[in-house]
Amino acid sequence: MGQLFSWFKSPAKPRLATKDLEGVTQYIASGRCKNIVIMSGAGISRAAGIPDFRSEGGLYDIMRKSNISVPRPQDIFTLSYFKKNPNPFYQVVSQLYGGAYRPTLTHLFIRLLEKKRILNACWTQNVGDLERLAGVSSWRLIQAHGSLDTQRCTTCNSKLDDRKMKQAVVSGEVPICEKRGCKGFVKPDIVFFGETLPLRFWLNLPFLKRVDLLIIVGTSLVVPPFAFIADRVPTSCPRVVVNNKSVWGIGGRENDLQCIGDCDEMVRWLVQLIGGYWKAQLDALWKETEDKVFRYKDNIVLEEL
């Protein structure tokens, strides 16, 4: 009986020749790897100057140093608290909006995978739109936690004009809904604690069954339900972590691998190991984005108001 059960539950065969970065690059270069999914987090944007949440210099650290008082740091990203007091959120985020951010090498690596026609999708927790600025197609980009690109009222769901939003933020004010009789607080279309994830997230889950390589980069996978994506790929699919610290839950499968280090450095090493024109093409993309920086509502000129 045990033999019959083991026949049905045969372990996944190793797809990586060696369980290291060299094995990953050999697999990518072999031509057998045609549907790569990226799971990205704040770690790929730190080199661009966008703070993450918990590390030194992150958003929670900014709150502490700025003496922004909330019961718990995460409350500024909690919908129920925002509706009572949106001021702490805009005190923190206004500092983020004022920066100028260029896509990193890791963002451009994702773009390179798409140019090679082997990117299935990029699932990201990031809301700063640097993946899109790097050139990743919108239809391959699944922004699980929303985006800063648009905004709407938390009471009536009406959208607010970009210029009015920018004017409020740069003036240190809380943007207010302009619909007659509403006066609700407006927030960017990012997913707060207490909100459901975008429909696009749920609709794309079945496509994870097609994946033949999962690269988890710049995230420790601590926030559900995004973290659960890693378990939706086939058991035979290699799951590769590229992060500055290990990720819990990755390592129990035959094809799991954790590469600990700086995201951009690991990406640079990876393309060098693949060989061919990969490094030259990544360098070309880096040069191409030399003058591309993201500023919040940069295309909106307040003087025209």
Secondary structure, DSSP 8 states (H G I E B T S, - for coil): -HHHHHHHT------SSSSSHHHHHHHHHTT----EEEEE-GGGTGGGT---SSSTTSHHHHHHHTT---SSGGGGGBHHHHHH--HHHHHHHHHHHT--B---HHHHHHHHHHHTT-EEEEEE---S-HHHHTT--GGGEEETTEEEEEEEETTT--B--HHHHHHHHHTT---B--STTT--BEEEEE--BTS---HHHHHTGGGGGG-SEEEEES----STTGGGGGGTS-TTS-EEEEESS--TT-SSSTTEEEEES-HHHHHHHHHHHH-TTHHHHHHHHHHHTTT--B-TTTT--GGG-
